[in-house]
Amino acid sequence: TILGETHEEEDEILPRKDYESLDYDRCINDPYLEVLESMDNKKAQRYEAVKWVMVFAIGVCTGLVGLFVDFFVRLFTQLKFRVVQSSVEECTEKGCLALSLLELLGFNLTFVFLASLLVLIQPVAAGSGIPEIKCYLNGVKVPGVVRLRTVVCKALGVLFSVAGGLFVGKEGPMIHSGAVVGAGLPQFQSISLRKIQFNFPYFRSDRDKRDFVSAGAAAGVAAAFGAPIGGTLFSLEEGSSFWNQGLTWKVLFCSMAATFTLNFFRSGIQFGSWGSFQLPGLLNFGEFKCSESDKKCHLWTAVDLGFFILMGIVGGLLGATFNCLNKRLAKYRMRNVHPKPKLVRVLESLLVSLTTTVVVFIASMVLGECRQISSTSHSGNDTLRVQGMSEDVNSSIKTFFCPNETYNDMATLFFNPQESAILQLFHQDGTFSPVTLSLFFLLYFLLSCWTYGISVPSGLFVPSLLCGAAFGRLVANLLKSYIGLDHIYSGTFALIGAAAFLGGVVRMTISLTVILIESTNEITYGLPIMITLMVAKWTGDFFNKGIYDIHVNLRGVPLLEWETEVEMDKLRASDIMEPNLTYVYPHTRIQSLVSILRTTVHHAFPVVTENRGNEREFMKGNQLISNNIKFKKSSILTRAGEQRKRSQSMKSYPSSELRNMCDEHITTEEPAEKEDLLQQMLERRYTPYPNLYPDQSPSEEWTMEERFRPLTFHGLILRSQLVTLLVRGVCYSESQSSASQPRLSHAEMLEDYPRYPDIHDLDLTLLNPRMIVDVTPYMNPSPFAVSPNTHVSQVFNLFRTMGLRHLPVVNAVGEIVGIITRHNLTHEFLQARLRQHYQTI
């Protein structure tokens, strides 16, 4: 159920969860606008200044989170590899390699077990977090996604996952971590830290929170790749659904703060030169530069563009295959793993870790080639030095299971951190044989596909880059060896392969292009990277969606795309709206309000008045007015008429997915005359007519017009506002005027944000059921509304661009005939309505 409305599931094996929507509607009683209107210019400027300070603080804190993760990942990884390497070197001579394998298993299984335990504490910390943040920024509130406990479990879990040897990256979780920092820091409160309270009245709305989450997500990308502009574009392209010009500058400033914070501390810690800014991000691609002695070498030529296009096609095919396999694995987990006790998820993670460790160890021992160490490995060759690094790239080669003066090319890729392996593929020349690259690509492809989706924090960027870099390096070796193209630069092809595979998996274009350009610090790569990513995206989109969109769909999240299909313009607002409304009067008894709130899950309610006598008033005029009334009767859509049309359509086409609400008999228990009113509030069954007086109930003999009576629309009021009014006793008695009702300020209405009290936790014994609540001072009297004849594309664009949550449908005489919510604009719902439309033609 979404906003109280039921719909069909996408897949019978994937039950749809309950997701709330964020309220971004810019309305008259908007707290943000209300605060600004009550300020003078100086205070308004101070408010904006506080926002800039918060954005800067989010960037700094995100950079510190990245520093923490990177430091401990390096510490644990170096400790593990140092122990295992010394054990392997010793056991190679003594023949006790099984002991070395057990030591490696001990490290990896311990780290992965800790990562899985952290996910058990906070399940939403599993995975990269990008799908969840994408949903949040699209307007869907995923439970627990931006809590303090989530970022703690995410940061600790991802460092254990990476140190545990799983084929995962820490860059994706950095995006989630930055988003959590952005959501929590400006609020100055947390469920986990209830005792710490600050009187900070600013930014008490979903819109402000969403803006800060956008900035935090961009800061996470910037810290991960050292790409502040790429982070801003990522938040725009892949994250935020609602964007404005003023937010762009703040997000870029936040990304800059995160990049330079991480760069400052990493450079100072690693080189001891504080303020040198030599390490811009967690993942550095190094400097791409041909050797001065090789006059034939070029980074890339016009001839190479043809090969890059072909690599983009292959990368799109590989990405589509990766996504297809991972989707099948995710469905299998939902069927057979998730319904079982949580311990099964931990065992699955340990199984993946065990398999990965054994495969890596045996592949390095059996499939690796012992190759001669070239003289350049010990020379001061500056062309092989990574910019900002203190050690030569050649220093990371591994000699596992190989005699003196040789090294193991397979172990060099498997027994190094993933960042070092990427640098090897980008900057080493003539190091890896085609057989080694092919086997490494195949093993890494399968294991990383299996790993993504298990119950550990895990990113997908770095594994995809490493897998694609191996593919690109393989293409370069084949072109050099079998076609004789000596002018090509192997590092360029490795970079293009990495871009092609990553683009085929995640289907990003402009943001990924800028991220890769900023990471390489080489603007000349802009054109080939852009062409490759576009081709990879087009090729992959022909078969399936991107990996993040696939996981969003599997979870049943009502995500709104950028636009609807052209075919959907055959539908109107009246075709997709929900005419069966739950509404309140401007002056409503507490008994009715409690009944509505306790028996529905809607998040907003139209405020209406009945107008059954309006036509008689109109008819007192002249003949022209009478003709207008005739026009109204024949041309203006009403709720009863729309429901009658749907009822007839349902009877004609029983295979339709639409329900015939009118065929369902509503039986309501008549309360005893002497029954206590409080007991009526607690036990009264819900009917779709909550505006009835306490002693009335709908009759089964009611006509369609009586069931769906005309209602004049006056505004919208949120569930949270109604509950707050009840909790604070805002009401008046029948013997008093509504002017005697207490008034609450906006600060008081938002005091409990973002966790408003629940109606089921309300102590009803403190309420007088006969008291009346005047909701008009608190409703939104001018929300966005559409005509019943509005095209669906216009409805969709208005709903999405303005960040709406509820869109009333109002006819020409001001009567509300239905309401449109996020559920009514999802692709599946529109497809169902379109099929119904074709059947009724």
N, C-alpha and C positions, 0 to 999 in steps of 0.2 A: 504494500500500500504506500502510495505517495500522496501526501496531503489528503488522506482519507479516501482516495479513489482506487479501485481495484483495476487491474489490467492483466493481460495474459503474460505468462513467463516467456522469455526468449528460448529457453531450453528446459526441458522437463527435469533435467538432472541438476540444474543450477537455480536453486530457489532465490528469488529476489528479496533483498533485504529492505528495511525501512531506511530511507534517507530523507533528511530534512533539507529544506532549501534556505539559503541565506537571503535576507531581505535587503536589497540594495536600492529599492525604489526611492527616487529623489522626490519627496513629497513636501507638502506645506509644513507638516508638523515634524519634519526631519530634525533630529536633535542637532546635527552638525550645522544646518542652516539657522536653526533657532538660536544656537549659541552665537553665531556670527552676527545675526541681526540685532542681538542684544548688546553687542560690543561697539565701542567706538573704534576708530581706525587704529589707534595705538594698541589696544587690546587684541584686535584682529591680527595685527602684524606679529604680536607676541605669540598668538596661537599658531601661526604659520611657522614662526621661528622654532617653537617647541617641536613641531613636526619634523623640521629639518634636523634638529638635534637627535630625535628618535631614529631617523633614517641613518644618521652617521653612527649612532650607537649600535644599531642592528648590524651594520657592515663590520664594525670592529669586533663585535661578539662572534659573528659568523667566522671571521678570520681566525679568532682564537680557538674556536671549535675545530677548525681545520688543522690548526697547529697542534692541538692536543692529539687528534686522530693520527696525524702524520708522524708525530714523535714516537708514539707508542707502537705504531705499526712497524716503523723502522727498528725500534728497540727489540721487539719480539722476533721479527723476521731475521735480523742479524744474529740474535742469540741462537735461534733454531738452526740456521744455515751453518753457523760456525761449529756448533756441536756435531751436526750431521756430516759436514765436510771432513772434519778431523776423523770422525769415526769411519767414514768411507775410505779415506786414504789409508788408514791403519788396517781396515778389514780387507782391502783389496789385496794386500800382501798375505794376510793371515787366513783369508778365506772365510770370514765371518760376516758376510754382507747381510745375512738374515738379521743379525743383531742391529745393524745400521738401519734396516727397514723398520724394525720394531721401535727404535728410538724416534724415527721420523713419524711413525704412526702415533706414538705417545704424545708428541707435541701437537700434531694436527688434530687428533681426536679430542684432546683436552680443550684446545682453543674453540673448536666447533661446538663442543658440548656447552661451554660457557655462553657462546653466542645464541644457541638454541634456548637456553634457560632464560636469557634476557627477553627473547621473543615471547616466551610463555608468560612473562610478567606483563608485557604490553604487545599483544598480537599485531597491532597496526604498525609496529616497528619492522616487520618482516619486509623483505624485498627492497627495492630502491626508494620507494616512497613517491616517485614521480607520478604514477597514476593517481594516487590519493591527493596529491597537491594539485594536480590538473583538475580533478573533480571539485576540489574546494574552491579554486579560482574560477571555475565555471559556474559556481553558485550552489553546489551541493555540499551540505555539511556532513562529512564523514566522522562518525564518533571517535573521539580521542586522537585525531590526526595531528593536532597542534598543541598537545599537552606537554608539560615539562617532563613528565615521566617518559614520554615518547622519545624526546630528543636525548635523554640520558641513556635509555636502552639502545637507541639507534647508534649513538656515537661509540659507546662501549662495545656493542655487538658487532659493528662493522670492522673495528680494529681486530677483534678476535676472529672474524670470518676471513679477513685478508691474511692475518698471521697464521691461520690454520691451513693455508695452502689451497683453499677453495678458489675456483676460477671466477672470482667476483672482484669488483672494484669499489673503491671508497668515494668515487666522485659523485655517483648517483645519490647515495645517502647524504652527501654534503648539501645537495639541493633541498632535501627534506629537512635537514637540520637547520639550514638557514631560514626556511619557511616557518618552522616552529619558533625560532628566535624572533622573527618578525611579528608573529602573532602574539607572543607572550610578553616581550619586553615592554612595549608601550602600555600594557594593561596594569603593570605593577601589582599583579596578584596571581595566585595559582592555587588550584585545588590541593596540590601536594604540599604547599606552604601556606596553609590557612591562617596560621597565627601571624604571618607577616602581612600587614595591611597598610596601604598608603592611600591617602586622600588625594587621588589624582583623577579629576573629573573629565579629562580630555579623552577623545578617541573612544567614546562609548557607543559605537555603532558598528554594524557588520561591514559597512563600506570602508571605513577607516582601517578596520582589521584586515580586510581583503587587500587594500593598498599596501599595507606593511608586509603581508605575506608575499605579495608580488615582489617587493623589494628584497625580502629575505631569500626567496628562491633565486633571484638574479645574483645576489651576493654569493650564494652557494656555488653557482656555476663559475662565477668570477674567481673565487678562491680555489676551486678545483683545477681550473685550466689557466689561470692568470689571464683571463679574457673578460674585462669589464664590459666592453661593448657587446661581445657575444652573449654575456649573461643577461644584459638588458634585452637583447633581441630574443633570447630564449624565453624570457618571461612574457614577452609580447606574443611570440609565435606559438609556443607550446603550452604556455601556462594561462595567463590572464585572458578572460573572456570579455572583461569590461575595462576599457582603457581610456585615458584622457591625456591631453597634452601635458598638463602639469605634472602628471605622475612620471612621465618619461625622464625628466631631469632628476627627480628624486631617486628613481631606481638606478640611474647611471651613477649618481653620487654615492649611493649605498654600495654598488658594485666596486667602485674605485676604492672606497674605504676598506672593503674586505680584502681586495687584492693587495693593497699596500700594507695593510696590517700583517697579513700572512707573509708577504715578501720581507718586511722589516725584521720580523722575529726569526724566520727561517734562515735568512742570510746572516744575521748576527750570530745565531747559535752554531751554524755550520762553518762559517768562515771567520767568526770572531771579529768581523768588521761591521759594526752597527751603523746602519744608514746607507749601506752600499747597494741594496736592492738588486740582488743578483739572481734570486729564485722567485719568479713571479707567481707560480702556482704549484699545486701538488704534483701535477704532471707536466713535465717539460720535454718538448720534442727536440731540443738542441738546435744547433746551427747547421743548415743545409748549405754545403759549400764544396765545390769540386776541388780536387787537388791541383795545386799550381803546376805540378809536373805533367799532368794529363791535359794536353792542349785540346784533345778531341771531346772532352767531357763538357756537357751542358746540362743544366738543371732540367730543362725540358725544351723541346722544339715543337714547331707546328705539326711535324709528322707524328709526334707522340700523342697528339690530341685524338687521333683515330684509335690508338690503343687505349687511351683513357676512356673513350666512349664505350668500347667493348668491355673494359673492366667494370664500368658502371652498370652495364647490362648484366654481366655475370654477378656483380655484387648485389643487384636487386633480386636476382634469382636465388642466390644463396641466402639473402635476408628473408625472402618469402618462405624458403624452406625452413629456416631457423624458426620463424614465427609460427609456421604450421605445426612443426614438431612440438614446440613449447606450448601451444594451445592445447594439443592433445594430452600432453603431460599434465597441464593445469586441470583439465576436465577429469582426468584419471584421479588426481589428488582430491578433487572435490567429491568424487564418488566414493573413494576407498580409503583416503587418509584423514581428511578433515572431520568426517562424522565419528571417527574413532577417538579414544582418549588422547589427550594432548601428548602423552609420552610417545605415541606412535610417530608424531611429527619430529620429535627429537631423534628417534631411532632412524628415521629416514635421512635426516641431516648427517648422522654419524655414518650411515651406509654410503652416502655420496662422498663423504670425506675419506672413508676407507678405500673406496674404489678409485678415487682420484689419486690418492697417495700411492697405491700399488701400481696403477698405470704409469704414473710419472716415474717411479723408481725403476720399474722393469723396462719401460721404453728408453730411458737414459742408459740403462745397462746393456740392453740387447740391440736396440735400433739405432743408437747413436754411432756416428763415425768419428774415428780418431784422426784429426787433421793436424797438419804440421803448423806450428806457430811461426808466423812470418816475422821477419826482422822488424817490421814496423810496430809489432806489438810492444817492443821495448824501447822504441825510439820516441823522441819528442815530436811526434807528428801532430801539428796543431789542427790539421784538417779533421782529425778524429776526436778532437776534444769538444765536449759538449759545453755550450756557453753557460758560464756560471757554475760549472761543476769543478771540483778540485781533483778529481781522478779521471784518468783516461778511460774511454769506453772499453778499450781492450783489457782493462784490469778486471772486468767482470766475467771474462771467459772462465769456464770450468774445465778442469782436467780429470773429472770423475772417470774411473775405470779405464784410463788411458795411460800409456807409458810416458816417460819423460819427453819434453820438448813437443808434446802433442796435447790437444785438447778435445773434449767431447762436445760436438756441435749441438746435439740434442739436449744434453745436460745444461749447456749454456743458456738455452731457452727455458727449460723447465725448472732449473734450480737457481733461478734468479728472481727477484721481485719482478712483477709484471712491467713496471716502468722501465727497469733496466733491460728487460727482454725487448721492449719496444725500441729503446735506443740502439740496441744491437742490430735490429732489423733495419732501422733507419740509417745508421751511420757506419756499420762495419761493411767492408767490401770484400767479396769473394770468400765469405766465412762459412756459408751454409750450402750444403748440396741440395739439389732439387728433390731427392728422395727424402731427406730429413725434413725439408719444408713441407712436402706433401703429407707426410705422416703426422707432423706436428699440427698442421692445419686440421686434418681429419679428427685427431684425438681431441684437440682443443675445442673444435666446433661441437662435437657430440657432448663432451663433458660440461661445457659452459651452458649448453642448451638444457641439460638435465639439472644443472645447479640452479639456474634462475627460476625461482618459484618455491624453493624449499624454505623452511621456517628459520631463516637467518637474515639479518640485514645484508643486502647485496646490491651492488651496482652492476650495470651492463655496459657502460661506456668503455672502460679499459679492456675487458675481455673481447669486446667487438673490435676495438682498435688493434689489439694484438693479433687476433685471428685474421683480420683483414690485412695487416702488415705482412704476415706470413704469406698470404695469397699474392699480394703485390710483389713481394720479393721473389716469389717463385716465378711470376711472369717475367720479371727482369732477368733472372738467371736463364730462363728458356730463350728469351730474345737474344741474349748475349751468346749463348752456347750454340744454338741451332740455327739462328737467322743471321748472326754476325753483326748485330747492331751494337758496335762498341762505344758509340757516342752516348748511350743512355746512362743516366745516373740512377743507380739501384735504389738510393734513398727516396727519390721522387716517386718511383713506382710503388715502393712500400707505403708511402704516405697516401698515394691515390688509392691503393688497395684498401688501406684502413678506412679512408673516407667512403669508398664504395660499399664496403660491408656494413659499416655503421649506419650509413644512410639507408641501406636496404633493410635494416632491422628497425630503426626508430623513425624513419621517413621524415626527417627534418631537413630543411634546405638552407634558408638564409642564415639562421642562427648558427647552425653547425658549420657553415662556410666561414663565418666570421670567427668562430671559436678556433677552428683549425688554422686560419691565417694568423690570428693573434698568438696561438701556441707555437707556431713555427717562426714567427717574426719575419716572414718572407712574403711580401705583398705580391710578388710575381707568381705565386701559386694560386692567386685568387681565381683566375679564369679556369684552369683545369679542375680545381676543387669544385667550383660551382657547377661546371658542366657535368662532372662525374656524379655529384649528389643529385642533380636534377634527373639524370638518366636512371640512376639507381632507384629514386623515388617513383618515377613513372613505371618502371619495370615491376617493382614490388607491388605497387597499388593495383596493377592488373590482376594480381592473384589474391591478396588479402590486405588487411590493414597493418599499421605499425604495431609494434609489440605492446606499447603502452595502451593504445586504443583497444587492443584485443583483451587485455586484462581488465580494462574498465568495463567492457561489454560483458565479460564473464561474471563480474560482480553485480551486474544488473543495475548499474548506476545510470540515472536518466540524464546523460550528458547531452548537451545541445551542441550541434555542429555549427560551423560558421554561417551556413546558409542552407536553405531547403532545396530540394530538387525542383526543376522547372515544372515537372508534371504536377506538383502539389498545388499549383495555382488554380487548378480546377476545383479546389475546395475553398470554402469561405469560413469565416469565423463561426457561423452558426452550425457548420458541419462538425466542428471539433470541440465546441464548448460543452460544458456540463450544465444542463438546465436544472437538475435536481439540487437545489441550493439549500444550505443551512444558513439562516440569517437571523439578525437580531433587530429589534426596534430601537429607535433613539432613546426611549425610556423603557427599560426592561426590568422585570422583577428578578431579584437575586435567585429565586427558585428556578426560573427559566434559564438564567445564565449558567448556573451550576449544572443543570441537566444537559445543556448543550456541551459544555466543556468536558464533562465526565463521560459523555457517550460519543464524542467525535474526536478525530485526530487532525482536523483542519487547523491551519495556522493563521487564518484570517477569515472574517465573516463580513458579508455586506450588511450595511446599516440601511434599512428600508422602511417605508410606510406603505400600507395597502391603499389602493385607489379605485376600489370597486364602484364608488359613486361618482367618479369623475365624468363619465359619459353623460349622465343625467344633467350635470351642471353645464356641460358643453351644449347640450341640446336646447337649452333655454334661449340660445341666440338665434340669429337669422338663418336663412336657408344656406348661405355660404358656409357657415360653421357646420351645419348638418352635412353638407357635402364633404367637408373635411373629415368628419367622423366616419362617413362611409369609406372614404379613402383609407382612413386608419384601420378600419376593420378588415379591409381587403388586402392591404399592402404591408402593414407593419407586422413584423414577426413578433410572436409572443411565446412565452414558455410553454403554454398549453398547446399551441399549434405546432411548435417544434416537436414536443414529446408525442403528439398524436401522429405526426409524420413518421417519427422513428418507430412508433409502435406498429404502424401499418407496414413499414419496410421490414421490420423484424418478422411479422407474420408471413410476409411473402417470401422471405429468404431466411428460413430457419437455420441455415448454415452460417449466418453472419456471426461475427464475434461480439456484436453489440447485445446488451441485455435489454429485455423488455421490462422496464421498471413498472409499467402499468399493469402487467399481468400478475404482479406479486401482491398478494393480499396482505395488508398491514393490519395486524391485530394488536390492539393496545388494551391493556388491562385498565379498567375503570377504577380509579382509587375510591376507596370507601369515603363516604361523606364526612365521617367523623375522624378520619385518619389524620394523624399528626402531619403537618406540612413538612417538617424536617425529614420524616420518614419517606415522604413522597419524593423529596430531593434525592435521597439515597437510593431508592428502589425504582423510581419511575423509569420505564422503558423508553428508549430513544425513538422518536418519530421524526420524519423529515419536516415537521412543522413546529419548530421550537418556539414560535411567537404566540402560540395558543395561550389562552388564560389557564390558570392552574386547574380549573375544574372542567376543561374541555378536552376532547380527544378527537382525532379524525374519524370520520365515518366511512365505512366501506361503500356506502351509496354515493359518496361524493363524485361529482363529474370531473372530467379532466380540468375544466376551468377552475373548479374549487380546489383541486389538488395543486394546480400550478397557477395560482391566482396572480394577477398583475401587481408588480411591486415597483414603486418609485425608488430609484437609487439615490442615496445621499452620501455614501462614503464607505470606507473600509476601516475595520478595527482589528488589530492583531490579537491572537490568543494571549500572548504575554502581557498585553495591556489590560485585558479583561481580568486575568488572574491577579495582576498587581492591584487593580482597583478593588477586587474582593478582599485580598489580603490586608489592604490598608483601610478597609471599611468605608470606601467612598460611595455613599448612597444617601437617599433621603426617604422619608415616609410619605404615605399617601396624603396625610393631613398637612404636609409642608409643600413649599414651592421648591422647584429644582435649583433655585438660586441658593438655597440653604445647604446644598451638597458641598462637602469639602473639595478644595481644588489642589491638585498635585502639580508641582513644577516638572519640567523635563528632567532635571537632575534627579528628582525623587522617582520618576517613572523608570529611569535607567539605572537606578542604584544597584539593582541585582544583576545587571548585564555582566557576562553573557549567560548566566545560569539562573534563569527565572524560576520561581517556585512552581511546583507541579500542582495541578488542581486536585489530584488524588491524595496529596499530602496536606491538603487544607483542612483545618478543624472546622467542620460545618456547624458545630454546636455554638460557635461564636457569632453565627450569622442569623439574621432574622429573615426568613424566606419571603415575607411580605414587603420588605424594603425594596425600593426602586433605584436603579443605577442609571444616571444620565451619561450616555457614552459620547455625546456629541462634542464635548470639549477635547476629547482624546482621539477621535477618529481622524482619518485622512479624508478631508472633504473633497479633494480634487485629485484622485489617482488617475493614472493613465487608463483610458477606456477606448474601446473600438466599436464600430458599428457591426451588426451581424453580417453585412455584406462585404466586409473587408477581406481581401485576398489573404490566404495563409502566409504567403511570403512577406507581406507587410506586417502581419501579426508577429511572425517569427523575428523579423528584424527589429521591431519595436521592443519585443520582449527581451531579446538578447542584448542589444546595444544599450538599452537603458537599465539593464540589470534588474528586471522586474521579477516578482514572485507570484503575483496574482494580477490578472488582467480581466476586469469586468467587461461583459458585452452588453451594451446599452442600446436600445432601439431609438427611433426618432422622437419619441415622446417622453424620453427619460426613464423608461422602465428597464430594469435589469432582467435580461432574458437568459443569462448564463455566465459562467466564469471560466477562464482559461488559466491553467497552471502549467508548470513544467512538464508534467506527465502528458498533457494534451499536445505537446509539441515534440515529443520524442519521435524518432524515426519509425519505430514499430507501431506506435499509435496512429501516426499519419498514414502509414501504409494500410493499416486496417480500415481506416475511414475512407481511403481512396478506393479500396476494393468494394466497400459498401456503396460508394458513389457510383461506381461502374454498374453495380447490380441493379440500382434503382433507375438508371437511364432508360 
